[in-house]
Amino acid sequence: MTSKKQQASKKPLISIMLLNMNGKKLTSDCIKSIQKNTTYPNYELVIVDNGSTDQSVKMLKEMKHKKIVKKLILNKKNVGYSNGVNQGFKESKGKYIYHLDNDTLVEKKWLSKAVEAAEGLKGNAGAVGSLLVGKVNYGKGLKGPEKVSEKLAVCGAAMMYSKKALKKVGNLDAKLWSPIYGEEQDWCYRARNAGFKVVETNASRVYHIGGQDTTKSIKAMARYKLLERNRIRAMLYNLTLTDMAKHVPGMGLIFVNSFGQGMTLHLLSTYAENIANFPEVLKQRKKRKAKLF
């Protein structure tokens, strides 16, 4: 009979990486859901703390002592979202690195199904995204058939990166996407342009609570403008005209919804900002084509 240890040794190591900043309860709940619902036998937990002052560090040190957390990185100050994630990439030893936002809860088989989707791509995996579900559907499991769908990009709140792709494509671009938004989308586009596949599997399900700590200090209007500006900017930096055209229906819906949200003028200002940024667009497109990351 094969022992659990022997079974684990036959499976690739997966690094589950969380970024925390003053999110003690969110991070605690997320880790508890990982412990409860992860059936995959071979994983390590890597935590990056971005200068927390809310007793998070004490909690995480206790988890490290109990060997719940394999690697703990404690920053003295907030180094930013992308820099923190990149630190986690560097310390992660897995074949795949699953970056999970700390304001998430996972369902059964969330990790095993993500790994299954990645391994099914036969060494060509760039990233695998999990299906994000709402509170009403959390814990109910998949009702329909399992499906792995190719995407232009997947949501960074629940996204598993291939270490192979990271070595070729590079880490998140921390310079261009400060303080937040656009970084994972940009990375997915770069990975696809480098020949890797980006997919989403509906069999891996994650509940995204929202309101993560990294955005609490940014007001709603500023968040909206950052999100929309960087969403378009990532497209302009990386996509062909054909791929950009695939986003037209979604962009149209965002524009229509902006009226009800009272954000139309702010949305239009992001369009204007990207038009004014056109020389930088050409520079970044050339850089990405040359694969200088």
Secondary structure, 3 states (H helix, E strand, C coil): CCCHHHHHHCCCCEEEEEEECCCHHHHHHHHHHHHHHCCCCCEEEEEEEECCCCCHHHHHHHHHHCCCCCEEEEECCCCCHHHHHHHHHHHCCCCEEEEECCCEEECCCHHHHHHHHHHCCCCCEEEEEEEEECHHHCCCCCCCCCCEEECCCCCCCEEEEEHHHHHHHCCCCCCCCCCCCCHHHHHHHHHHHCCCEEEEEEEEEEEECCCCHHHCCCCHHHHHHHHHHHHHHHHHHHCCHHHHHHCHHHHHHHHHHHHHHCCHHHHHHHHHHHHHCHHHHHHHHHHHHCCCC
